[in-house]
């Protein structure tokens, strides 16, 4: 596997999933955050990252810790 490519893809996923505030428009303020990237872009990047993890860490799905009963 091309390590530079894999790291770049993971970096891209992290950038897309960074939490950012909503822009102010017309004096309306929305409380909360959203992903920096679109839902489609995040989904596509997640699929690539999952394939990288499958290749590099074959058992990653079974060994990822859960948050108190949530997976």
C-alpha positions in Angstrom: 0.0 0.0 0.0 1.2 3.5 -0.8 1.7 5.0 2.7 1.7 8.6 1.6 -1.6 8.1 -0.2 -3.2 6.3 2.8 -2.1 9.0 5.2 -3.4 11.7 2.8 -6.8 9.9 2.6 -7.0 9.7 6.4 -6.1 13.4 6.7 -8.8 14.2 4.2 -11.4 12.3 6.2 -10.3 14.0 9.4 -10.6 17.4 7.7 -14.1 16.6 6.3 -15.3 15.4 9.7 -13.9 18.4 11.6 -16.7 20.0 13.6 -17.4 23.6 12.5 -20.1 26.1 13.4 -22.9 27.1 11.1 -22.4 30.3 9.1 -24.5 33.3 10.1 -27.0 34.3 7.5 -29.4 37.2 7.6 -28.9 37.7 11.3 -29.9 34.2 12.2 -27.7 32.3 14.5 -27.8 28.5 14.6 -26.5 26.8 17.7 -24.5 23.6 17.2 -21.9 22.2 14.9 -21.7 20.3 11.6 -19.1 18.4 9.6 -16.9 20.6 7.5 -17.5 18.4 4.5 -20.8 17.5 2.9 -22.5 14.2 3.9 -21.7 12.7 0.5 -18.0 13.6 0.8 -17.8 12.3 4.3 -19.5 9.0 3.3 -17.1 8.5 0.3 -14.0 9.3 2.4 -15.2 7.0 5.2 -15.4 4.1 2.7 -11.8 4.7 1.6 -10.6 4.9 5.2 -12.4 1.7 6.1 -10.7 -0.1 3.2 -7.3 1.3 4.5 -8.0 0.1 8.0 -9.2 -3.3 6.7 -5.8 -3.7 4.9 -3.6 -2.4 7.7 -5.5 -3.5 10.8 -7.6 -6.5 9.8 -9.3 -6.9 13.2 -10.0 -3.2 13.7 -13.8 -3.6 13.7 -13.7 -6.2 16.4 -11.2 -4.3 18.6 -12.7 -0.8 18.5 -13.9 0.1 22.0 -17.5 0.9 22.3 -19.1 3.8 24.3 -21.2 2.1 27.1 -23.2 -0.2 24.9 -23.2 2.0 21.8 -21.3 0.8 18.7 
